[in-house]
């Protein structure tokens, strides 16, 4: 049982739909992240949150909108997506952003298919 | 510029044998951390092992060891006594100091390991 829970595990949506991905951690971590993993490509960092404040947005299209209402929850709101947005979306958390030795704890991901 | 390079898209190993997965990295930061993660078909990224740039000894965690060669900027993962359950994608990652990359974890392309019975 991972310390980071993502729902749903699978999502199929049309290009005109609006949906949200949810991530939850109860590890007491202060930083949370969204990564995108497309086939045959390295993981791409999308957003970084530290203590509910967005500290980084890596040139992600506006059709992806993150929300961090508290340090335990992170959402990714999706609207008018494109087929190339189909990917595995991974959420992760860490004790702090930029802290020393600690790695990230990942969720199991949401596999998104845009049709 | 590519920060983390994994040159082996796929590897095969016989069950019970050892296997080495290659990873090279590029950084000018004297302080950094190196990580290996395993990703089975379920999708979850599982942390395996960590090596700090100032660590004098190679990291070990059970059947996993990290062959850290700082001068060559390589951090190869060695899995001893391979098991069928080791079949998965393996990712090497690096975390530089906050002032350079915001402490972000940057991943390589991954190596798909298949263990044969």
HADDOCK unambig.tbl for C-alpha pairs under 7 A between the chains (distance, minus, plus):
assign (segid A and resid 41 and name CA) (segid B and resid 109 and name CA) 5.90 0.50 0.50
assign (segid A and resid 42 and name CA) (segid B and resid 107 and name CA) 6.02 0.50 0.50
assign (segid A and resid 42 and name CA) (segid B and resid 108 and name CA) 5.68 0.50 0.50
assign (segid A and resid 42 and name CA) (segid B and resid 109 and name CA) 4.46 0.50 0.50
assign (segid A and resid 43 and name CA) (segid B and resid 107 and name CA) 6.06 0.50 0.50
assign (segid A and resid 97 and name CA) (segid B and resid 103 and name CA) 5.99 0.50 0.50
assign (segid A and resid 98 and name CA) (segid B and resid 97 and name CA) 6.38 0.50 0.50
assign (segid A and resid 98 and name CA) (segid B and resid 98 and name CA) 4.67 0.50 0.50
assign (segid A and resid 98 and name CA) (segid B and resid 102 and name CA) 5.63 0.50 0.50
assign (segid A and resid 98 and name CA) (segid B and resid 103 and name CA) 3.55 0.50 0.50
assign (segid A and resid 98 and name CA) (segid B and resid 104 and name CA) 6.66 0.50 0.50
assign (segid A and resid 99 and name CA) (segid B and resid 103 and name CA) 6.73 0.50 0.50
assign (segid A and resid 101 and name CA) (segid B and resid 33 and name CA) 6.38 0.50 0.50
assign (segid A and resid 101 and name CA) (segid B and resid 52 and name CA) 6.90 0.50 0.50
assign (segid A and resid 106 and name CA) (segid B and resid 44 and name CA) 6.55 0.50 0.50
assign (segid A and resid 106 and name CA) (segid B and resid 45 and name CA) 5.62 0.50 0.50
assign (segid A and resid 107 and name CA) (segid B and resid 44 and name CA) 5.80 0.50 0.50
assign (segid A and resid 108 and name CA) (segid B and resid 42 and name CA) 6.97 0.50 0.50
assign (segid A and resid 108 and name CA) (segid B and resid 43 and name CA) 5.32 0.50 0.50
assign (segid A and resid 108 and name CA) (segid B and resid 44 and name CA) 3.83 0.50 0.50
assign (segid A and resid 108 and name CA) (segid B and resid 45 and name CA) 6.96 0.50 0.50
assign (segid A and resid 109 and name CA) (segid B and resid 43 and name CA) 6.12 0.50 0.50
assign (segid A and resid 109 and name CA) (segid B and resid 44 and name CA) 6.37 0.50 0.50
